[in-house]
Amino acid sequence: MQEITEGQWGLLTAGQARSSGVTPMTLTRLCDMGDIIRIAHGVYRDAGSPIDEHESLRAAWLMTNPAALAYERIAKHPIDVVVSGESAARLHDIGDLRALRHGFTTPRRKQTQRVGTRYRITTLPEQDVTLKKGLPVTTRERTIADMIERRYDLSLIADMLRDAINQADIDEPRLIELFNPLAKRNGHRPEDGRALLEQLLAIAGMDHDSISQMIAADPRLGSLVTGQYLKSLSTAISTAITTYQSSELEGIQQALDTITTALHPTKLLQLNMDSINAAQLTNLAKALKPLAMPNAKNVLSEIIPQMPTQRPPSTIDMSQSVGHQNHETER
């Protein structure tokens, strides 16, 4: 019996005890001795185990299949009985719903005489089932969608959504997928789960407009956000300027390399004008103009604007042009 209780939160069912060879008389004697404590019909707790806030829910789940051990049931896929509804919300600690009855979802119809237990028959995808505090339970996303399907007030659902978001990241694509068939009944276009999600966020005060208004109303928060925004904007502008300058400098360097190669003394007499791009020379002239000395400025203004954009008509004309340029450069 101790081995069993150690593996399932200190609890034991009469069916599990019977399967282990413990008679009902022995259970009664152990209760009288104070070794075990009866907490519900057919469920006992080891007297040395601490009381758990979800003990009643754990006992109810154990009694949905009283002869099977908890770890064996959880290891099976699909799990036979999953905590759902208000009970799941309480287990996840989202919202402020009162679980008047223990809610479970099962793929097959189950009979129960327990007035405090309610079953919902449906097959849950594995992605909608998780473990919380040792119990199989519907995910937060599935729990919220189930509450909408059961037509709970949307303000209560919004509270659940806000608590879930504050706890950890929500699987938004899955949540929207679960909301799609519920959108039309809540006043949105069919299969528009995103609109339903945005409506709940607005009710919860977690939409963009509500958050911005809340920040603006707090001078300290507003100053911090403004400072961060300006810092990010400054960084973005600096990056853009650096990229632009790098691009311009690269273009100027290419133009300089082209001119240096073309006007090298060893190639001066074999100058190929096609290797010089007129647009590059124009950009180079604009870039160097503020830095040029008066005499250099005159040379540039005489040479660059007159550079042909097409191949010269004859070799003689080209030689004369090269000679003239060479003479002006030496001068």
N, C-alpha and C positions, 0 to 999 in steps of 0.2 A: 504493500500500500504506500509506503514511503517513497519508493521508486516512482510510483505513478504520480503522486502529488508534487514531487520535485520537478516533473516535466510539464505540469500544467497549472502553474500559479498557486500551488498548494491545495488544489481542489481534487475531489474524487467523487465519482458517481457510484450509486449502488450497483448499476450494471457493470461497471469496470471492476468493482470489488468482487462481484459474483463471478466474473470471468477469471479472476485471479484466485478463486477458491475460498473467498471470505464469505461466510454465511451472514444472513441478516441478523442472527442472534449475536454474532461477534461484533458487528457494526453497532448494535445497541449497547453492548457491554463497553465498547471503546468510547461511545458517547457518554455513558454514565461515569466512566473514569476520567473524562475530560481530555482524552487524547485527541479526539476529533470533535468538531462542532457542526451540527446540522444547520445549514444556512438556507436551504430550500428543500422542497419535497424531492428526495432522491439524490441530493447533492450535499457533500460534506467538505469541510475545510480542516486541514491539519492545524491543530491548536497552536503549533509553533510558527505558523506562517502569518505574515502581517495582513491586515485587512486592506483590500484594494478598492478604490472608488468605483471601479467597473466590475466589482465582484458579482453583482447581480446579473449583469450582462454576460459575463463569462459562464456563470452557472446555467443561464438560459441557453447559451450556445452549446454547452456540453450536453444538455438534455435533449437537443435536437437529434442526437445520435448517441445515446447514453452508454452503449457498450463499447464504442470505438475510442481509442486514445487520441488526444488532440494532435500530436505530432504526425500520426498516421493520416488523419483527415486533411491536415494542411499540406502534406506531401502529395496528395492526389490532385490530378488536374483533369477536369475542372473540380474545384472544391465544392463539396456537396451543399454547404450552407454558408452564406456570406452575410455579415452584418451590413444593414443598409438603412436608408431612410433617416429618421430622427436619431436613431441609435448610432448610425455612422457619423452624423454631424456632431454628436456629443463625443464620440471617440476621437474625431479629428479636432475637436474643440473649435469648431467654427459656428458662428451664429449663436442665437440664444433660444433655440427651440427646446421645448420640453418633450422628452421621450416618455410618453405615458405608457407605452408598451414597447417591448423589445421587438425590433423589426429585423427580419431576415429575408434574403432572396435565395430561392432554390430553383433548380431547373425542373423539379418534379413536385407534384402535389404532395403535401405532407399533412397528416392529421395530428391535431394537438388538442388537448383538453385544458391547456394552460391559458387562462384568460389574459395574462400579461404578455402573450407572444402573438405576433402577427407575421404571416408569411406572404411574400410576393413571388409569384411563379414567373420566372423568365430565365433565359440563359444569358449569362454575362460574358462578354469577351474577356480574355485574360488581361488585356490592357486596362480594364476597368476595375480590376481587383488588386488590392495590395494588402500588406500586413501592417497593422497598427497596434502597438502594445500587445503583440502576440496573437491578435485575432485577425482572421481574414475579413476585410471590409472593403466596401466600394471606395474608389478613389475620391478625392475631393471634387474633381470635375464631374464624375458620375453622380455623386451625392447631390451636388447643386442642381444638376439637370433633373434628377429624380424628384427633387422638391418642387421644381417648376411644373413637372408633369402632374404632380399631385395637387396642383393649383394652390399652392401656398401664396400668401401675399408677397408681391415682388419686393416690398421694402424689407421683409425678413430674408428673402433670398439675397438681396443686395448686401445685407449685413454679413451673410455667410461668405459671399464673394470677397468682400473687403478683408475679412479675417483670414481667408485663405491666401490672398495676395500678400498680406503682411507677414504671413508665416514663411512662405517660400514662393518660388516661381510657379506660376500656373501653366499647365500645358494648354496654351491658347488655341492652337489648331484643333486639338481634341475637344475642347470646350465648345468651340464654334460648331464642330461637327455634331455634337450632342444637342446643341441648341437649334440646329436647322429644322428638324421636324416640329419644334415647339414655337417657331417664330410667328406663324400665321395666327395661332390662337391668342397671341399676345399683341396683335395689332401691327405686325410687320409683314413684309412680302414673304410669300412662301419660300422656305429654305434659306431665309436671310438670318442665319444665326449670329452674324456679326452685328447686325442692327440690334438684336436682343441683348447681346453682350454690352454694347455701348449704352443701351438704355439702363442696364443694371449698374454700370460704372457711374453713370450720371446720378442715379438715385443714391449710390454709395458715396458720392462726392469725390470720385477718383478719376473722372474724365479730365481732359486737358484744361478745359475752361475752369472747372472748379479748382484744380490744383493751382493754376496761374493766379486766380483770384485770392486763394488762400495765401500764396507766397507774397503777392502784392500787398496784402493787408498787414503783413508782418514786416516792419521796417528792416529788422536785422536780416531776415531771410531774403528780402528783396535786394538788399545791398550785396549779400553774398552771391546770389544768383547773377546779378548784374556784373559784379566783378569777374566771375568765372566766364560769363558770356563775352565780355570785352577781352579777357585774356585769350580765349579761344579765337575770337575774331582777329586779334592782333597777330596771333600765330599763323592763322590762315592767310592773312594779307602778306606777312613776311615771306611765307613759303611761296605764294604766287609771284611776288616781286623777284625773289631769288631765282625761281624757275624762268621767269621772263628774261632776267638779266643774263642768266646762263645761256639761254637760247640765242640772245642777241650777240653775246661775246663769241659764241661758237660760230655764228655766221660771219662775224668780223674776222675771226681767226682764219676761217676757210678762204675768205677773200684775200687776206694778206698772204697766205700760203700760195694761192694761185698767182698773185702778182709777183711775189718773190721768185717763184719758179720761172715765170714767163720772162722776167726782166733780168735773169741771171746773165752775166757777161758772156758766158759760153753759149747761150741760146739767143742772144740778142738779135743776131743776124738771121736767125731762123724762127723768129717770133710767130707763133700761131695764134691769131686773134680769137679763134673759136674757143680757146682754152680759158678766155677771160669772159666772165659773165657780167653783162652790163648792169644787171640789177644788183649784183654783189658790189660792184664798184660804186654805184650810187649810194648804197647803204654805208659803204666804207667812208665815202666823202662826208656824209652827214655825221657819222660818228666821230671823225677826226677833225671836222671843221672847227669846233670850239677850242681844240688843243693846238691847232697849227699856228706857227709863227707867221707874221705878215707875209714874208717872202715865200714860205712854204705854202701858205694859203693861196697865193697867186699861182704857184706851180700847179697845185691840185685843181684849182678852178680852170686852168688852161688845159690840163691833160684829161681829167676825168669826164667832164661834160662832152668832150669831143670824141670820146672813144666810140667807135662804130659798133652797132648792134649786129651787123652782118659782115661777112668776109669781104675785105677790100677788093676792088675790081681787078687790080693787077699787082704783081710783085714789085714793080717800080714804085707805085704809089705807097705801098706798104713800107718799103725801104726809106723813102723820103720821110714818112711819118715817124718811123723809128729814129732816124737821124735827128729830126727836129726835137723829138721827146728827149733823146739822149743829151743833146746840146743844152736844152732848157734845164734838165736835171743837174748837169755839171755846173751850170751857171748858178 
